[in-house]
Amino acid sequence: MTQDFAKIRPEPLLEKKAVDAPPAWSLLLTGMVLGVAVGVFVCVVLYLSGRVPPLTQATVASNSNNPVLANTPPDSTEAEQQPIELEFYTELQNYEVEVDATPVDLSSQDPERALDQHYMLQTGAFERRELAETEVSRQQALGLNVLVKQQNLVGRTLFLVQSGPYTTNGELDTAEQILRRNSIPSLRMAVQ
């Protein structure tokens, strides 16, 4: 037996009606009942956990507010309690920590101390003398004592831009700081 599904009519859709909002007093009442229930539950769980403060603290606080009760002698349990002693602050002074360290002689950092040998600061090496002279004039404008030294190598000649010689730590450090501030790389070279 064959059926013709095209002739089957769908069921009519249900009519949609707007749902009325519940009255405000019922929401307020439900919220209050739910809040009290949650509060009671939290109190019971806290009590069962054993983290409830003792009741004697509440009476001590009330004794200080009432002048008649404040003159009464304290309970024997309060008299037996001793103040807390923090041993950390007194015992820390008795400990000594041994370290494997070598003391450093800071006299070598003295800016007026003479260096063991004289130093030059090399700031460039150029194949053309004109470029080296331009760099020399730039560094002389910064207040440095700069010179060009000609270096002959196999097959070519270089013109080295050097400042110095520096005889004390202070002079050498000052010159290096000036060069660093002006983004000029330098290389320390011992004078032989």
matplotlib code that plots the C-alpha trace (Angstrom):
import matplotlib.pyplot as plt

x = [0.0, 1.4, 0.7, 0.7, 2.6, 1.8, -1.8, -1.0, -1.7, 0.6, -0.8, -1.6, 0.9, 0.1, -0.7, 2.0, 1.0, 3.1, 4.2, 3.4, 6.3, 6.0, 5.1, 8.0, 7.0, 7.3, 10.8, 11.8, 10.4, 12.1, 15.5, 15.2, 14.3, 17.2, 19.6, 18.7, 18.9, 22.4, 23.6, 22.4, 24.1, 27.4, 27.1, 26.6, 29.5, 31.7, 30.7, 31.3, 34.8, 35.9, 37.2, 34.7, 36.4, 36.0, 33.2, 35.6, 36.9, 33.4, 33.2, 36.6, 35.5, 32.3, 34.2, 36.3, 33.1, 31.4, 33.2, 31.5, 32.7, 36.1, 37.2, 36.5, 39.5, 40.4, 39.6, 42.3, 42.6, 43.6, 46.2, 47.8, 48.3, 51.8, 52.7, 54.0, 57.8, 59.1, 62.5, 63.3, 64.4, 66.7, 68.1, 69.0, 71.8, 73.5, 73.7, 76.7, 76.7, 80.0, 80.5, 83.3, 84.2, 87.4, 87.6, 88.0, 90.6, 88.6, 91.7, 92.1, 88.9, 90.4, 90.1, 93.4, 95.4, 98.1, 97.7, 100.3, 100.9, 99.6, 96.6, 95.3, 91.7, 91.3, 88.1, 88.5, 90.7, 90.3, 91.8, 91.5, 93.2, 90.4, 87.9, 90.3, 90.8, 87.0, 86.7, 89.6, 87.9, 84.6, 86.3, 88.4, 85.1, 84.2, 87.3, 89.5, 93.2, 93.0, 95.6, 95.9, 98.5, 99.5, 99.8, 101.4, 100.1, 100.9, 99.3, 97.6, 97.8, 95.4, 95.0, 94.2, 92.2, 93.5, 93.1, 95.4, 97.7, 95.9, 97.9, 95.2, 92.0, 90.0, 91.2, 90.6, 87.1, 86.1, 87.3, 85.4, 82.2, 82.4, 82.8, 79.9, 77.6, 78.3, 77.9, 81.5, 82.9, 86.4, 89.1, 91.7, 95.2, 98.3, 101.1, 104.4]
y = [0.0, 3.3, 6.6, 10.0, 12.2, 15.3, 15.2, 15.0, 18.3, 19.6, 20.3, 23.9, 25.8, 26.7, 30.3, 32.3, 34.2, 36.7, 35.4, 37.7, 38.6, 37.4, 40.0, 41.9, 40.9, 37.2, 37.7, 39.7, 37.0, 34.2, 36.1, 36.6, 33.0, 31.8, 34.2, 33.0, 29.3, 29.9, 31.8, 29.0, 26.4, 28.4, 28.7, 25.0, 24.1, 26.6, 25.2, 21.6, 22.5, 23.5, 27.0, 28.8, 31.4, 30.7, 32.6, 34.0, 36.6, 38.2, 38.6, 40.2, 42.8, 43.5, 43.9, 46.7, 48.6, 48.3, 50.1, 48.1, 44.8, 46.2, 46.3, 42.6, 40.3, 38.4, 34.8, 32.3, 31.1, 34.6, 34.9, 31.6, 32.8, 34.1, 36.7, 35.4, 35.4, 35.8, 34.1, 35.0, 38.5, 37.5, 34.3, 35.7, 37.6, 34.4, 32.9, 33.3, 32.3, 31.3, 32.1, 31.3, 34.8, 36.6, 40.2, 42.7, 45.5, 48.7, 50.9, 49.9, 51.9, 55.2, 57.6, 59.4, 56.2, 55.9, 53.1, 50.3, 51.3, 54.1, 53.5, 54.8, 54.6, 53.6, 54.8, 54.0, 52.7, 54.3, 53.6, 57.3, 60.0, 62.5, 60.3, 59.9, 63.7, 64.2, 61.8, 63.6, 67.0, 65.5, 64.0, 67.2, 69.1, 66.8, 67.8, 64.8, 64.8, 62.9, 62.1, 60.1, 57.3, 55.8, 52.0, 50.2, 46.7, 44.2, 45.6, 48.6, 51.5, 52.3, 55.6, 54.9, 57.4, 57.3, 59.4, 59.6, 58.6, 58.3, 57.8, 57.6, 55.7, 58.9, 60.2, 56.9, 56.5, 60.1, 59.7, 56.4, 57.9, 60.8, 58.4, 56.2, 59.2, 60.1, 56.5, 56.2, 52.7, 52.5, 49.9, 50.2, 49.7, 49.6, 51.8, 49.9]
z = [0.0, -1.0, 0.7, -0.7, 1.8, -0.1, 1.0, 4.7, 6.4, 9.1, 12.5, 13.1, 15.1, 18.7, 19.3, 21.1, 24.1, 26.0, 29.5, 32.3, 34.6, 38.2, 40.8, 42.4, 46.0, 45.1, 43.8, 46.9, 49.2, 47.2, 47.4, 51.2, 51.8, 49.6, 51.3, 54.8, 53.7, 52.3, 55.4, 57.7, 55.5, 55.6, 59.4, 59.9, 57.6, 59.5, 62.8, 61.7, 60.4, 63.9, 63.0, 65.2, 67.5, 71.3, 73.1, 75.7, 73.3, 73.1, 76.8, 77.0, 74.4, 76.3, 79.6, 78.2, 77.1, 80.5, 83.3, 86.1, 84.5, 83.6, 87.2, 87.8, 88.0, 84.8, 84.4, 85.4, 81.8, 80.7, 83.5, 82.4, 78.9, 78.2, 75.6, 72.3, 72.1, 68.6, 68.7, 65.1, 65.9, 68.8, 67.4, 63.9, 65.4, 66.6, 63.2, 60.9, 57.3, 55.8, 52.1, 49.7, 48.5, 47.8, 48.9, 46.1, 46.3, 45.4, 45.3, 41.6, 40.9, 42.1, 39.2, 40.1, 40.3, 37.7, 35.2, 35.0, 31.3, 29.0, 26.8, 23.6, 22.4, 18.7, 17.2, 13.5, 10.7, 7.2, 3.8, 2.8, 4.8, 4.2, 6.0, 8.9, 9.1, 9.2, 12.1, 13.9, 13.6, 14.9, 18.0, 18.6, 18.8, 21.7, 23.5, 23.0, 22.0, 18.7, 16.1, 12.9, 12.7, 9.4, 9.4, 6.5, 5.8, 3.1, -0.1, 1.5, 4.0, 6.8, 8.7, 12.3, 14.4, 18.0, 21.1, 24.1, 25.6, 28.9, 32.1, 34.8, 35.3, 35.5, 32.1, 30.4, 31.8, 31.0, 27.4, 27.0, 28.4, 25.9, 23.0, 24.3, 24.7, 21.0, 19.8, 18.8, 19.4, 20.8, 21.5, 24.3, 23.0, 25.3, 24.3, 23.8]

ax = plt.figure().add_subplot(projection="3d")
ax.plot(x, y, z, "-o")
ax.set_aspect("equal")
plt.show()
